[in-house]
Amino acid sequence: MKLLPSLRGRKRYLAFRILPDDADTISRRDLTFELDRSSQSLLGDAGSSECDIRVLSFDGTEGIVSCVHRETVRTRAVLATIYEIRNRHASVRVIGVSGTVKGAKRFFSEKR
């Protein structure tokens, strides 16, 4: 059974880019593990569940993460604390925040 749009929670979509030190690409599974680990250490169990961070798409260097609309600052902080993925140094840079997935995908087409 689907929820009515008025009863669904609002979300924000963060477009991000990973800048690894080496040329290897990072798998979605490794990113999800590291994202969960850093949110647990930074926010704890309660804060991590309030943010409801989910990886929607990831291609090895760029991706989109969804979160609750009031928790974008905390989600950005979680992404910023990631400095290592599978014992490889990497930094995560948030490109932009949008209210729709389509809007978040537009950040990848713009050259910055």
C-alpha positions as CSV (number, residue, x, y, z in Angstrom):
1,M,0.0,0.0,0.0
2,K,1.4,3.4,-1.0
3,L,1.4,6.4,1.2
4,L,-0.2,9.5,0.1
5,P,2.2,12.3,-0.8
6,S,1.1,14.4,2.1
7,L,2.0,11.6,4.6
8,R,5.5,10.9,3.1
9,G,8.6,12.4,4.7
10,R,10.4,15.1,2.8
11,K,13.9,14.3,1.6
12,R,17.0,16.1,0.4
13,Y,19.4,14.7,-2.1
14,L,23.1,15.4,-1.8
15,A,25.3,15.1,-4.9
16,F,28.9,14.2,-4.0
17,R,32.2,13.4,-5.6
18,I,34.9,11.2,-4.2
19,L,38.5,12.2,-4.7
20,P,40.6,9.1,-4.1
21,D,44.4,9.3,-3.8
22,D,44.9,6.4,-6.1
23,A,43.3,5.5,-9.5
24,D,41.2,2.6,-8.2
25,T,37.4,3.0,-8.2
26,I,35.5,2.4,-5.0
27,S,32.6,0.0,-4.8
28,R,29.1,1.0,-3.6
29,R,29.3,-1.6,-0.9
30,D,32.6,-0.1,0.5
31,L,31.1,3.4,0.4
32,T,27.9,2.3,2.2
33,F,29.9,0.5,4.9
34,E,32.1,3.6,5.5
35,L,29.1,5.9,5.5
36,D,27.4,3.8,8.1
37,R,30.5,3.6,10.2
38,S,31.2,7.3,10.1
39,S,27.6,8.2,10.9
40,Q,27.6,5.8,13.9
41,S,30.8,7.3,15.3
42,L,29.8,11.0,14.7
43,L,26.0,10.9,15.5
44,G,25.5,7.7,17.5
45,D,22.6,5.3,17.0
46,A,19.8,7.8,17.5
47,G,21.3,10.5,15.3
48,S,22.1,8.1,12.6
49,S,18.6,6.8,12.4
50,E,17.1,10.4,12.5
51,C,19.2,11.3,9.4
52,D,18.1,8.2,7.5
53,I,21.1,8.4,5.1
54,R,20.8,6.2,2.0
55,V,23.0,5.8,-1.1
56,L,20.7,6.1,-4.1
57,S,23.3,5.9,-6.9
58,F,27.1,5.6,-7.1
59,D,29.3,5.0,-10.1
60,G,32.7,4.8,-8.4
61,T,33.5,8.5,-8.2
62,E,30.2,10.3,-8.1
63,G,26.9,9.6,-6.4
64,I,23.7,10.8,-4.8
65,V,22.8,10.3,-1.1
66,S,19.3,10.9,0.3
67,C,18.5,12.2,3.8
68,V,15.7,13.7,5.9
69,H,15.2,17.4,4.8
70,R,16.0,18.8,8.3
71,E,19.2,16.8,8.6
72,T,21.2,18.0,5.6
73,V,23.9,19.8,7.8
74,R,24.5,16.6,9.8
75,T,24.6,14.5,6.6
76,R,27.2,16.8,5.1
77,A,29.2,16.5,8.3
78,V,29.1,12.7,8.0
79,L,30.3,12.8,4.4
80,A,33.0,15.2,5.4
81,T,34.4,12.9,8.1
82,I,35.1,10.1,5.6
83,Y,38.8,10.1,5.0
84,E,39.5,6.5,4.2
85,I,37.7,3.8,2.3
86,R,39.0,0.2,2.5
87,N,42.4,1.4,3.7
88,R,42.8,3.9,0.8
89,H,42.8,7.6,1.5
90,A,39.8,9.4,-0.1
91,S,38.0,12.6,0.5
92,V,34.3,13.3,-0.2
93,R,33.2,16.6,-1.6
94,V,29.5,17.6,-1.6
95,I,28.7,19.3,-5.0
96,G,25.2,20.4,-4.2
97,V,21.9,19.8,-2.4
98,S,18.6,19.4,-4.1
99,G,15.0,18.6,-3.3
100,T,14.6,16.2,-6.2
101,V,16.8,13.4,-7.7
102,K,16.6,15.1,-11.1
103,G,17.9,18.3,-9.7
104,A,20.8,16.5,-8.0
105,K,21.8,14.8,-11.3
106,R,22.1,18.3,-12.8
107,F,25.1,19.0,-10.6
108,F,27.1,16.3,-12.4
109,S,26.5,17.8,-15.9
110,E,27.7,21.3,-14.8
111,K,31.4,21.9,-15.0
112,R,32.9,23.4,-11.9
